[in-house]
Amino acid sequence: GENVEQHPSTLSVQEGDSAVIKCTYSDSASNYFPWYKQELGKRPQLIIDIRSNVGEKKDQRIAVTLNKTAKHFSLHITETQPEDSAVYFCAASNPPSSNTGKLIFGQGTTLQVKP
Amino acid sequence: DGGITQSPKYLFRKEGQNVTLSCEQNLNHDAMYWYRQDPGQGLRLIYYSQIVNDFQKGDIAEGYSVSREKKESFPLTVTSAQKNPTAFYLCASSMGQGNGYTFGSGTRLTVV
């Protein structure tokens, strides 16, 4: 089945710097890749997603890139702010042929933005 | 509360006791999911349901049970067979294949 690896597990940056989190997936038939942000003690919330027919998507300070050939996708946060500090999860959809609708999550990255 | 409501927010269970966590959604989503999250850890799938009256085991189903009698509701029972139930439990729903999840606010279960 699908497997998702996420790196790094922790990331510390200075306020204003950029942060990049990378994920790789195993099944080339996966076609949907969301990113979730989870603040301490709260629910994960969708911050951006990308489908396999698109290479890049931006929303203000965040962007996601997808390389289908290499089977990896990345989250880019520019001009980081202390409120960006959280755990970030990437995910990949199970292939359509599985007909399960499940997302396979990465292990999470704890981002700390230092003021 | 974002269209998907979990209750209670905090729950305390005695040894040998079964407890049920509630999850209700008004998003008209077909699929619903239960995840367990341990401190500093990722999300582990317990059970999921793609349609009413049908559900499948996830990666860590032992000691848990679910039902899906209504589209809106997907309760999770933590049975006495679950030896280490202390965790943060998250319910989610989605429109199905190729769509993201909406998560509930979670239930924090503690064994006392």
Interface residues (C-beta under 8 A of the other chain):
Chain A: N31 Y32 P34 Y36 K42 R43 P44 Q45 L46 D49 R51 F89 S93 N94 P96 N99 T100 G101 K102 L103 F105 G106 Q107 G108
Chain B: G2 A31 Y33 Q41 G42 L43 L45 Y48 Q50 Q56 L90 S94 G96 Q97 G98 N99 G100 Y101 T102 F103 G104 S105 G106
